[in-house]
């Protein structure tokens, strides 16, 4: 142990360590925290004691081998304050928060056969096992077991996802940088206290200064006006920088063709190596790309309360009509299986629900948000840019483009260069970048269906709820 660390964070670290359970893990946790504090002090000043200079850093934080980085130091300082503020005592959670994005984690490599299956699932997420087996020329038994293995190993999920635009809700994404660490605390507390019913997620990065909050606001003039007033209030009270995106369309892609199973890594596509050569799409709509899916968020349909419940159930291959029947009955709705089948098919036909594929593992280190304000003629280029990443969601918004992408292992330097190049190559007005998001809370629960006026086909709400 270091006898004395002359730094304000030392006392905070000691309090964190004192809460660690089991106590047998306290020494290792202390070494981890002290290593982080010494790196912070090393960045702030090179005036370290001999004992501090020769301290044997934790093996997962060998910062003496790293170049001085103000960005890493500031992030670590905020992470330690988060550990103290939330009184986190779990060793695994402490390590996760301190090391996220700094430690290269091991990942599950995908095989050639798994890639073949995932390629088809990306195109048709809810394809039946028998049809999938025919296409990949494997037995149904092999395909079923492979999917189960991928569900456990990389968090593979196949389900129907609701299109909130069809449900007469307008999607807004507020990307922000708060005024201070304390402002972030106050903002989060305010959100948790007010519990806005139309909030869908609140996300901060590990520095607890950058983040985004998304809303699904009723597509009604009064709701939009109230929401814009509320955003101005939030901006004045808590924020240092704000991007407000009103989402028009969404595109998503999963490029399993970029995965090299021989080395277990994602290849950088040639299209991204020279951004200046990305073509300018001339079509009014986004160019058709085989691996890119499209959702229109501006064409609402008529629907009932029971339709809303079904749309928000996240129905997957494991669900039967009997499951859906039981689910609706828990809310007091009694339908025959045939009636549910009719309802479900209409939701599919009108694109109220669409099949989606999700996965979290397989060589991704962090989630990144690129919030870009730009002119309309630049948006199509940036949408096309988003389609070249292995896994990305791209929002086409009134204000510009928001790209949410997963960064593969080994792409750190490339992504940093790409972010630097974007403002130089494209005519953009402003750029906000968020790394390593973590979800703080989410809303838009199923009981929101009670706010839907079926007869008049509009959302009921009180002014203070927006």
C-alpha positions in Angstrom: 0.0 0.0 0.0 1.0 3.6 -0.4 1.5 5.2 3.0 0.2 8.6 2.1 -1.4 9.9 -1.1 -1.7 13.7 -0.9 -4.8 14.0 -2.9 -8.5 14.9 -2.1 -9.7 11.7 -3.7 -7.8 9.6 -1.2 -10.4 10.0 1.6 -13.2 9.2 -0.9 -11.4 6.0 -2.0 -10.9 4.9 1.6 -14.7 5.4 2.2 -15.5 3.3 -0.9 -13.1 0.5 0.2 -14.6 0.5 3.7 -18.0 -0.5 2.3 -16.7 -3.3 0.0 -18.2 -6.7 0.6 -16.7 -9.3 1.1 -13.9 -7.7 3.2 -11.4 -10.1 1.6 -11.7 -8.1 -1.6 -10.9 -4.8 0.1 -7.1 -4.8 -0.4 -7.4 -5.5 -4.2 -10.1 -2.8 -4.5 -8.0 -0.4 -2.6 -5.0 -1.0 -4.9 -7.3 -0.5 -7.9 -8.6 2.9 -6.6 -5.1 4.1 -5.5 -3.8 3.3 -9.0 -6.5 5.4 -10.5 -5.8 8.3 -8.1 -2.1 8.2 -8.8 -2.7 8.4 -12.5 -5.0 11.4 -11.9 -2.3 13.0 -9.8 0.4 12.2 -12.4 -1.7 14.1 -15.0 -2.3 17.1 -12.7 1.3 17.4 -11.5 4.5 15.5 -11.9 5.4 16.1 -8.2 4.9 12.6 -6.9 6.7 11.2 -3.9 9.2 8.4 -4.3 6.8 6.0 -2.8 4.1 7.1 -5.2 6.4 6.9 -8.2 7.4 3.3 -7.4 3.9 2.1 -6.4 3.1 -1.2 -7.9 -0.1 -0.3 -9.8 -3.0 -2.7 -10.1 -2.5 -5.1 -13.1 -5.7 -3.9 -14.7 -4.6 -0.2 -14.4 -0.9 -0.2 -15.4 -1.0 3.5 -16.0 2.7 4.0 -15.6 2.9 2.4 -19.1 0.3 4.8 -20.6 0.8 8.3 -21.9 -0.6 11.2 -19.8 -4.2 11.8 -20.8 -6.3 14.6 -19.3 -9.4 13.0 -20.8 -8.8 9.7 -19.0 -7.9 11.5 -15.7 -11.1 13.6 -15.8 -13.2 10.5 -16.6 -11.6 8.6 -13.7 -12.2 11.4 -11.3 -15.9 11.5 -12.1 -16.1 7.7 -11.9 -14.7 7.7 -8.4 -17.2 10.4 -7.4 -20.0 8.2 -8.8 -18.8 5.2 -6.7 -19.0 7.4 -3.6 -22.3 9.2 -4.5 -24.2 5.9 -5.1 -22.5 4.1 -2.3 -21.5 1.2 -4.5 -20.0 -1.7 -2.5 -20.0 -4.5 -5.1 -16.4 -5.3 -6.2 -17.6 -6.3 -9.7 -19.5 -3.0 -10.1 -16.6 -1.0 -8.8 -14.3 -2.6 -11.4 -16.8 -2.3 -14.1 -17.3 1.4 -13.6 -13.6 2.2 -13.2 -12.3 0.0 -16.0 -15.1 0.5 -18.6 -13.4 1.5 -21.9 -9.9 1.4 -20.4 -9.4 -2.4 -20.1 -9.5 -4.5 -23.2 -12.1 -7.2 -22.4 -12.1 -10.7 -23.8 -14.9 -11.4 -26.3 -16.6 -14.4 -27.8 -15.4 -15.1 -31.4 -18.0 -16.0 -34.0 -17.6 -19.1 -36.2 -18.1 -19.2 -39.9 -21.4 -21.2 -39.5 -22.6 -18.7 -36.9 -21.9 -15.8 -39.2 -24.0 -17.5 -42.0 -26.9 -17.8 -39.6 -26.5 -14.2 -38.3 -26.4 -12.8 -41.8 -29.8 -14.3 -42.5 -31.2 -13.2 -39.1 -30.1 -9.6 -39.8 -32.2 -9.7 -42.9 -35.1 -11.6 -41.5 -34.9 -11.7 -37.7 -38.0 -13.9 -37.0 -37.5 -16.5 -39.8 -38.5 -20.0 -38.7 -35.9 -22.5 -37.7 -36.9 -24.8 -40.5 -36.6 -22.1 -43.2 -33.3 -21.0 -41.7 -32.0 -24.5 -41.6 -32.9 -24.9 -45.3 -31.1 -21.7 -46.3 -27.9 -22.5 -44.4 -28.1 -26.2 -45.3 -27.9 -27.4 -41.7 -30.2 -29.5 -39.7 -32.9 -27.8 -37.7 -31.4 -29.2 -34.5 -28.0 -27.6 -35.3 -29.7 -24.2 -36.1 -31.8 -24.2 -33.0 -28.8 -25.0 -30.7 -26.7 -22.4 -32.5 -29.3 -19.7 -31.8 -29.6 -20.7 -28.2 -25.8 -20.6 -27.8 -25.7 -17.1 -29.4 -28.5 -16.0 -27.1 -26.4 -16.9 -24.1 -23.0 -15.8 -25.4 -23.7 -12.5 -27.3 -27.1 -11.6 -26.0 -28.8 -12.3 -29.3 -32.5 -11.2 -29.2 -35.1 -11.5 -31.9 -38.4 -9.7 -31.4 -41.0 -7.3 -32.8 -40.2 -3.7 -31.9 -42.9 -1.0 -31.9 -42.8 2.0 -34.2 -43.8 4.8 -31.9 -44.4 7.2 -34.8 -47.3 4.9 -35.9 -48.7 5.2 -32.4 -49.0 9.0 -32.7 -45.8 9.7 -30.7 -43.0 12.0 -31.9 -39.5 10.9 -31.0 -37.2 13.5 -29.6 -33.5 12.9 -28.5 -31.9 15.5 -26.3 -28.1 15.1 -26.5 -26.3 17.2 -23.9 -23.3 18.3 -21.9 -24.1 19.4 -18.4 -22.7 22.5 -16.6 -20.9 20.4 -14.0 -20.9 17.0 -12.2 -23.3 18.6 -9.6 -25.6 19.7 -12.4 -25.7 16.1 -13.7 -26.8 14.9 -10.2 -29.5 17.6 -9.9 -30.8 16.8 -13.5 -31.0 13.1 -12.8 -32.7 13.7 -9.5 -35.2 16.0 -11.1 -36.0 13.4 -13.8 -36.3 10.6 -11.3 -38.6 12.8 -9.1 -40.9 14.0 -11.8 -41.0 10.6 -13.6 -42.2 12.0 -17.0 -44.6 9.4 -18.4 -43.4 10.0 -22.0 -39.7 9.6 -21.2 -38.1 6.6 -22.9 -34.5 6.6 -21.6 -32.0 8.7 -19.7 -28.4 7.9 -20.5 -25.1 9.3 -19.1 -21.5 8.5 -20.2 -19.1 7.3 -17.5 -17.8 10.8 -16.9 -21.4 11.7 -15.8 -21.2 15.0 -17.9 -22.4 13.9 -21.3 -25.5 12.0 -22.2 -28.8 11.9 -23.9 -32.5 11.7 -22.9 -35.1 10.5 -25.3 -38.8 11.2 -25.3 -41.9 9.9 -27.2 -44.1 13.0 -27.1 -47.7 13.0 -28.3 -47.9 14.1 -31.9 -50.2 17.0 -30.8 -49.5 20.7 -31.1 -50.0 21.5 -27.4 -47.7 18.7 -26.4 -44.9 19.8 -28.7 -45.2 23.4 -27.5 -45.0 22.4 -23.9 -42.1 20.1 -24.6 -40.0 22.8 -26.4 -40.7 25.2 -23.4 -39.5 22.5 -21.0 -36.3 21.8 -23.0 -35.5 25.6 -22.8 -35.9 25.4 -19.1 -33.7 22.3 -18.8 -31.0 24.0 -21.0 -30.9 27.1 -18.8 -30.9 25.2 -15.5 -28.5 22.3 -16.1 -26.9 22.3 -19.5 -23.7 23.7 -21.0 -24.4 22.4 -24.5 -27.6 20.9 -26.0 -28.6 19.2 -29.3 -32.4 18.6 -29.6 -33.3 16.2 -32.4 -36.8 15.7 -33.7 -36.6 12.3 -35.4 -38.2 11.7 -38.8 -36.8 8.4 -39.9 -34.6 5.6 -38.5 -32.2 3.4 -40.3 -30.3 0.4 -38.8 -27.8 -2.0 -40.2 -25.8 -5.1 -39.0 -22.8 -5.9 -41.2 -21.9 -9.4 -40.3 -20.2 -9.6 -43.7 -17.5 -7.4 -42.1 -16.7 -10.0 -39.4 -13.5 -12.0 -40.1 -14.0 -15.3 -38.3 -10.4 -16.4 -39.0 -9.1 -13.8 -36.6 -12.3 -13.1 -34.6 -12.4 -9.3 -35.4 -14.4 -6.8 -37.4 -12.8 -5.5 -40.5 -12.8 -1.7 -41.2 -14.8 -1.3 -44.5 -12.9 0.4 -47.3 -15.7 3.0 -47.6 -14.7 4.5 -44.3 -11.0 4.8 -44.9 -11.5 7.9 -47.1 -14.5 9.9 -46.1 -14.0 12.4 -48.9 -14.9 9.7 -51.4 -18.3 8.8 -49.9 -20.8 9.6 -52.7 -23.5 12.2 -52.4 -26.8 10.3 -52.9 -29.0 12.1 -55.4 -32.2 10.2 -54.6 -34.8 11.9 -52.5 -35.0 8.9 -50.3 -32.1 7.0 -48.7 -30.4 4.6 -51.2 -31.4 1.0 -51.0 -28.7 -1.1 -49.3 -29.3 -4.8 -48.7 -28.1 -4.7 -45.1 -29.8 -1.4 -44.1 -33.4 -1.4 -42.8 -35.7 1.7 -42.8 -38.5 2.8 -40.5 -40.8 5.8 -41.2 -41.6 7.6 -37.9 -44.1 10.1 -39.4 -47.1 8.1 -40.6 -49.5 7.4 -37.7 -52.3 5.0 -37.9 -55.6 4.4 -36.0 -55.2 2.0 -33.1 -56.9 0.8 -29.9 -55.6 0.4 -26.4 -55.2 -3.3 -26.9 -53.2 -2.6 -30.0 -50.9 -0.4 -28.0 -50.3 -3.2 -25.4 -49.5 -5.7 -28.1 -47.1 -3.3 -29.8 -45.2 -2.8 -26.6 -45.0 -6.4 -25.6 -41.7 -7.1 -27.5 -43.1 -10.3 -29.0 -40.5 -12.9 -29.9 -40.3 -16.4 -31.4 -41.0 -17.9 -28.0 -44.4 -16.3 -27.6 -47.5 -18.2 -28.6 -51.1 -16.9 -29.2 -51.9 -18.4 -25.7 -49.1 -16.2 -24.2 -50.5 -13.1 -25.9 -54.0 -14.0 -24.8 -52.8 -14.3 -21.1 -50.9 -11.1 -21.4 -54.0 -9.1 -22.6 -56.2 -10.7 -20.0 -53.9 -9.4 -17.3 -55.0 -5.9 -18.4 -58.7 -6.9 -18.6 -58.9 -7.6 -22.3 -60.5 -10.8 -23.3 -59.9 -11.9 -27.0 -60.0 -15.2 -28.7 -56.8 -16.5 -30.2 -58.2 -15.9 -33.7 -59.0 -12.3 -32.8 -55.5 -11.8 -31.5 -54.0 -13.3 -34.6 -56.0 -10.8 -36.7 -54.9 -7.9 -34.5 -51.3 -9.0 -34.7 -51.3 -9.3 -38.5 -52.8 -5.9 -38.9 -50.0 -4.4 -36.7 -47.4 -6.1 -38.9 -49.1 -5.0 -42.1 -49.3 -1.4 -41.0 -45.7 -1.5 -39.8 -46.7 -0.6 -36.2 -44.4 -3.4 -35.2 -41.3 -4.6 -37.1 -38.9 -7.5 -36.6 -35.6 -6.5 -35.0 -32.3 -8.2 -34.2 -30.2 -7.2 -31.1 -26.9 -8.4 -29.8 -24.3 -7.0 -27.4 -21.2 -9.2 -27.5 -19.0 -10.4 -30.3 -16.1 -8.0 -30.1 -17.6 -4.5 -29.3 -16.0 -2.4 -26.6 -18.2 0.7 -26.3 -21.4 2.4 -27.6 -20.9 5.8 -29.2 -23.4 8.6 -30.1 -22.5 11.1 -32.8 -25.0 14.0 -32.7 -24.6 16.2 -35.8 -26.3 19.4 -36.7 -26.1 19.9 -40.5 -28.0 21.2 -43.5 -30.5 18.9 -45.3 -28.2 18.2 -48.3 -25.5 16.8 -46.0 -27.8 14.4 -44.1 -28.0 11.8 -46.8 -24.2 11.5 -46.9 -24.0 11.1 -43.1 -26.8 8.5 -43.2 -24.8 6.6 -45.8 -21.8 6.9 -43.5 -23.7 5.3 -40.7 -24.6 2.3 -42.9 -20.9 1.3 -43.3 -20.4 0.4 -39.6 -20.8 -3.2 -38.4 -23.7 -2.2 -36.1 -25.4 1.2 -36.1 -28.7 3.0 -35.7 -29.0 6.3 -37.6 -31.7 8.9 -36.9 -32.7 11.3 -39.7 -33.9 14.4 -37.8 -35.1 17.9 -38.6 -31.9 19.3 -37.2 -29.4 16.8 -38.7 -28.4 13.3 -38.0 -27.8 11.2 -34.8 -25.7 8.0 -35.3 -25.6 5.4 -32.5 -22.8 2.9 -33.2 -20.9 0.1 -31.6 -17.1 0.4 -31.7 -15.3 -2.9 -32.4 -12.2 -3.9 -30.6 -9.1 -2.5 -32.3 -11.0 0.5 -33.9 -10.3 3.0 -31.1 -7.7 5.0 -33.0 -9.6 4.8 -36.3 -12.8 6.0 -34.7 -11.0 9.0 -33.0 -9.5 10.0 -36.4 -12.9 9.6 -38.1 -14.5 11.9 -35.5 -11.8 14.5 -36.1 -12.3 14.2 -39.9 -16.1 14.5 -40.0 -16.2 18.3 -39.4 -13.4 18.9 -42.0 -14.9 16.8 -44.8 -18.7 17.4 -44.3 -20.4 20.8 -44.0 -21.7 20.4 -40.4 -22.7 23.1 -38.0 -22.0 21.4 -34.7 -20.9 18.0 -33.4 -21.4 16.3 -30.0 -19.8 12.9 -29.2 -20.7 10.7 -26.3 -18.6 7.6 -25.4 -19.5 4.6 -23.2 -23.1 5.3 -22.4 -24.8 3.7 -19.4 -28.5 3.7 -18.9 -29.7 5.4 -15.8 -33.5 4.9 -16.3 -36.3 4.4 -18.7 -40.0 4.9 -18.9 -42.9 4.7 -21.4 -44.3 1.7 -19.5 -47.2 -0.3 -20.7 -49.7 1.4 -18.4 -49.3 4.5 -20.6 -52.1 2.8 -22.7 -54.6 4.2 -20.2 -53.8 7.7 -21.6 -55.0 6.8 -25.1 -58.4 8.1 -26.0 -59.6 5.4 -28.5 -62.7 7.3 -29.5 -61.0 10.6 -30.3 -57.7 9.0 -31.2 -55.4 11.3 -29.2 -53.2 11.2 -26.1 -54.5 12.6 -22.8 -52.0 14.3 -20.5 -51.6 17.1 -18.0 -49.4 20.0 -18.8 -46.9 19.2 -16.0 -46.4 15.7 -17.4 -44.6 16.9 -20.5 
